[in-house]
């Protein structure tokens, strides 16, 4: 089923997913740009990426793809030659997935507080919004940390295994294409979604555990 069919069958989920993914990707790309700027590379900053504007961080093609199939992407330019430290590239690469991990936690935390404040009167749609937000960002963390070219995980792991960065560009492109095909057309997509759900579930356990310690849950 194409994602856009949700527009007719479950419009709230459709618009919630689109809004959450756009916001989360923009935060992800902003994190890359901001950390790169702090570590000596202002390339992304000079091109306007210190913003949450989806037209800058994602572009129209990505937004259209999101509206049709539910998946999207973003990118920021990075010049590794401007970094002051050899580890800066890995830190900049990890900043994006880390922002999604933080967002997953925040969606869980705000959702829990909202539920405790409103109780059984909480709208099911509102609860779904927070669950989707936590899970989607957990999924974006898992997806982007895959150790394959084009994903942030490749740049992170390349710092620890430098031979990865010396891969032939043609081979890297083929590996990237293969990874995308595996993600979209094999059960791997369910594993990635399951990983996002596991992260959201872990945060949910932690949040309610902490709130119960303080007698709030």
C-alpha positions as CSV (number, residue, x, y, z in Angstrom):
1,X,0.0,0.0,0.0
2,X,1.4,3.4,-0.9
3,X,1.8,5.7,2.0
4,X,-0.4,8.4,0.4
5,X,-3.4,6.1,0.7
6,X,-3.3,6.9,4.5
7,X,-4.5,10.4,3.5
8,X,-7.9,8.9,2.7
9,X,-8.0,6.1,5.2
10,X,-6.3,7.7,8.3
11,X,-5.7,11.4,7.6
12,X,-4.6,12.1,11.1
13,X,-1.8,9.5,11.0
14,X,-0.8,10.8,7.5
15,X,-0.3,14.4,8.5
16,X,1.2,13.4,11.9
17,X,3.8,11.3,10.2
18,X,4.6,13.9,7.6
19,X,4.9,16.7,10.2
20,X,7.0,14.6,12.5
21,X,9.4,13.4,9.8
22,X,9.9,16.8,8.3
23,X,10.6,18.3,11.7
24,X,12.9,15.5,12.7
25,X,14.9,15.5,9.5
26,X,15.3,19.3,9.7
27,X,16.5,19.0,13.3
28,X,18.9,16.2,12.2
29,X,20.4,18.3,9.4
30,X,20.6,21.4,11.6
31,X,22.6,19.4,14.2
32,X,25.1,18.4,11.5
33,X,25.4,22.0,10.3
34,X,25.7,23.5,13.9
35,X,28.3,21.0,15.1
36,X,30.3,21.4,11.9
37,X,30.3,25.1,12.4
38,X,31.4,24.8,16.0
39,X,34.3,22.5,14.9
40,X,35.6,24.8,12.2
41,X,33.6,24.2,9.0
42,X,31.1,26.9,8.2
43,X,30.2,25.5,4.7
44,X,26.7,24.5,5.7
45,X,26.2,27.7,7.7
46,X,27.1,29.8,4.7
47,X,24.5,28.0,2.7
48,X,21.7,28.6,5.1
49,X,21.6,25.3,6.9
50,X,21.5,26.8,10.4
51,X,17.7,26.7,10.1
52,X,14.8,24.4,10.3
53,X,13.5,25.4,6.9
54,X,12.5,22.1,5.1
55,X,13.1,23.7,1.7
56,X,16.7,24.2,2.6
57,X,17.3,21.0,4.7
58,X,15.3,18.6,2.5
59,X,14.3,20.2,-0.8
60,X,11.1,19.8,-2.9
61,X,12.0,16.3,-4.2
62,X,12.4,14.9,-0.8
63,X,9.2,16.5,0.4
64,X,7.2,15.2,-2.5
65,X,8.7,11.7,-2.0
66,X,7.7,11.9,1.7
67,X,4.1,12.8,0.7
68,X,3.9,9.9,-1.7
69,X,5.8,7.0,0.0
70,X,6.4,8.2,3.6
71,X,10.2,8.4,3.4
72,X,12.4,11.4,2.9
73,X,16.0,12.6,3.3
74,X,18.1,15.7,3.9
75,X,21.6,16.8,3.4
76,X,24.1,19.4,4.4
77,X,27.5,20.2,2.7
78,X,30.5,19.4,4.8
79,X,34.2,20.2,4.1
80,X,36.3,17.8,6.2
81,X,39.5,19.8,5.3
82,X,38.3,22.7,7.5
83,X,37.9,20.7,10.7
84,X,40.5,21.5,13.4
85,X,40.5,17.9,14.8
86,X,40.8,14.5,13.1
87,X,37.8,13.2,15.0
88,X,35.5,16.1,14.0
89,X,34.1,14.4,11.0
90,X,32.8,11.5,13.0
91,X,31.3,13.8,15.6
92,X,29.6,15.9,13.0
93,X,28.2,12.7,11.4
94,X,27.0,11.4,14.7
95,X,25.3,14.7,15.6
96,X,22.4,14.1,13.3
97,X,21.4,10.6,14.6
98,X,22.1,11.8,18.2
99,X,19.5,14.6,17.7
100,X,16.9,12.0,16.7
101,X,17.7,10.0,19.8
102,X,17.1,13.1,21.9
103,X,13.9,13.8,20.0
104,X,12.7,10.2,20.6
105,X,13.3,10.7,24.3
106,X,11.5,14.1,24.3
107,X,8.5,12.8,22.5
108,X,8.3,10.0,25.1
109,X,8.7,12.4,28.0
110,X,6.2,15.0,26.9
111,X,3.8,12.2,26.0
112,X,4.1,10.7,29.4
113,X,3.6,14.0,31.2
114,X,0.6,14.8,29.0
115,X,-1.0,11.5,29.8
116,X,-0.4,11.8,33.5
117,X,-1.8,15.4,33.5
118,X,-5.0,14.5,31.5
119,X,-5.4,10.8,32.3
120,X,-8.2,8.9,30.6
121,X,-9.4,12.0,28.9
122,X,-6.4,12.1,26.7
123,X,-7.4,11.9,23.0
124,X,-6.3,8.7,21.2
125,X,-5.0,10.9,18.4
126,X,-2.7,12.8,20.8
127,X,-1.4,9.6,22.2
128,X,-0.7,8.3,18.8
129,X,1.1,11.5,17.8
130,X,3.6,11.1,20.7
131,X,4.1,7.4,20.1
132,X,4.7,8.0,16.4
133,X,7.1,10.8,17.2
134,X,9.2,8.6,19.6
135,X,9.2,5.6,17.2
136,X,9.9,7.6,14.1
137,X,12.9,9.3,15.6
138,X,14.2,5.9,17.0
139,X,13.9,4.5,13.5
140,X,15.8,7.5,12.0
141,X,18.6,6.9,14.6
142,X,18.8,3.2,13.6
143,X,18.6,3.9,9.9
144,X,21.2,6.7,9.8
145,X,23.7,4.7,11.9
146,X,23.8,1.9,9.3
147,X,27.5,1.4,8.4
148,X,26.9,1.9,4.7
149,X,28.0,4.7,2.3
150,X,25.5,7.6,2.3
151,X,24.5,7.0,5.9
152,X,26.0,8.8,8.9
153,X,27.1,5.5,10.4
154,X,29.6,5.1,7.6
155,X,31.4,8.4,8.5
156,X,31.3,7.5,12.2
157,X,32.7,4.0,11.8
158,X,35.2,5.2,9.2
159,X,37.0,7.1,12.0
160,X,37.6,3.9,13.9
161,X,38.2,1.8,10.7
162,X,40.0,4.2,8.3
163,X,40.1,1.6,5.5
164,X,36.4,2.1,5.1
165,X,37.0,5.7,3.9
166,X,39.3,4.4,1.1
167,X,36.6,2.4,-0.6
168,X,36.3,2.9,-4.4
169,X,33.6,5.6,-5.2
170,X,31.9,3.3,-7.8
171,X,31.8,0.5,-5.2
172,X,30.5,2.9,-2.6
173,X,27.7,4.0,-4.9
174,X,26.8,0.4,-5.6
175,X,26.8,-0.5,-1.9
176,X,24.5,2.5,-1.2
177,X,22.1,1.4,-3.9
178,X,22.1,-2.1,-2.5
179,X,21.5,-0.8,1.0
180,X,18.5,1.2,-0.2
181,X,17.0,-1.7,-2.1
182,X,17.4,-3.9,1.0
183,X,15.7,-1.3,3.2
184,X,12.7,-0.8,0.9
185,X,12.1,-4.2,-0.5
186,X,13.2,-6.8,2.2
187,X,12.3,-7.5,5.8
188,X,15.2,-5.3,6.8
189,X,12.7,-2.4,6.9
190,X,10.8,-4.2,9.6
191,X,14.0,-4.7,11.6
192,X,14.7,-0.9,11.3
193,X,11.2,0.0,12.4
194,X,11.5,-2.6,15.2
195,X,14.7,-1.0,16.3
196,X,12.9,2.4,16.5
197,X,10.1,0.8,18.5
198,X,12.6,-0.8,20.8
199,X,14.3,2.6,21.5
200,X,10.9,4.3,22.1
201,X,9.9,1.4,24.4
202,X,13.2,1.7,26.4
203,X,12.7,5.5,26.8
204,X,9.1,4.8,27.9
205,X,10.3,2.4,30.6
206,X,12.9,4.9,31.7
207,X,10.6,7.9,31.8
208,X,7.8,6.1,33.7
209,X,10.4,4.6,36.0
210,X,11.9,8.0,36.9
211,X,8.4,9.6,37.3
212,X,7.3,6.8,39.6
213,X,10.4,7.4,41.8
214,X,9.2,10.9,42.3
215,X,5.6,9.7,42.9
216,X,4.3,11.2,39.7
217,X,3.3,8.0,37.9
